[in-house]
C-alpha cells in the first residue's frame, strides 16, 4: 500500500512545495512594490498547472485507498455480495501493480463491462492474486513478461482466463499443479499450496471449474468457469472461511 501511494502523494508534495515557494516569492515582490504584470501572469499560469497536478494526484491516491479498503474487507470476511466483476478486478489489480512493476512486467485487464455476480469477491480476488504471483514466481526468466486477465459471459456463465507469455509448464507437471505441496521451487519461495488453494476456492466456494493449458515456451493459460450466482455454502453444509492471503507457487 505504501509503495502504491508513494507516487501520487510524492507528486502532490512536490507540487505543493513548489507552489508554496512561488507564492512566497510573489508575495515578497508585492510587498516591495516590484511586482510586474508579467510576474503575476507567470504565477497564475504556474498555479493553475500545479493545482491541476495536485488534484489529479490526490484523486489517484483516493482511488487507490478505496480499492485497498474494499479488497481488505473482502479478503478478511469472505463476504458474499453482488458486485461488478470489472470493478472488482480493477481493485485487485491496483494492489498488485507495485509488485508487477518491480519485476518490470505488465498486467493488463480485458474484462467485459456489465457483468454483475452474486458471489464472493474476496476469495475470487485471491484466485487472481494467486495466478499473478504464480506467474511472477515461475513463468518469467527475466523482465518484460506479460500477463492478461480476460473475463466475459459465455452461455450464462463467467469465463475468466489468465494468460502469461512465460516459459510454460512441462507436460508431466500439468496433471499435478493443483496438488497440495507440489512445487518446482521448494526453498526458493514456493510452498506448493497456492494453486491448490486456488482450486479449492474455485471448485467449492465459487462453484466453478479451473483447468490449465500450457506448452513449454508458449506461455500458460488458466481457464476458470464460474456461475454468476455462487452456490449457497450452508445448503451444502459448508460455511465459507476467509481465503488466506498467500503467494501462489503451484508449479
HELIX and SHEET records of a PDB file:
HELIX    1   1 UNK A    2  UNK A   31  1                                  30    
HELIX    2   2 UNK A   37  UNK A   77  1                                  41    
HELIX    3   3 UNK A   85  UNK A  102  1                                  18    
HELIX    4   4 UNK A  121  UNK A  138  1                                  18    
HELIX    5   5 UNK A  171  UNK A  174  1                                   4    
HELIX    6   6 UNK A  194  UNK A  200  1                                   7    
HELIX    7   7 UNK A  201  UNK A  205  3                                   5    
SHEET    1   A 2 UNK A  80  UNK A  84  0                                        
SHEET    2   A 2 UNK A 116  UNK A 120 -1                                        
SHEET    1   B 5 UNK A 106  UNK A 111  0                                        
SHEET    2   B 5 UNK A 146  UNK A 154  1                                        
SHEET    3   B 5 UNK A 157  UNK A 164 -1                                        
SHEET    4   B 5 UNK A 220  UNK A 227 -1                                        
SHEET    5   B 5 UNK A 209  UNK A 214 -1                                        
END                                                                             
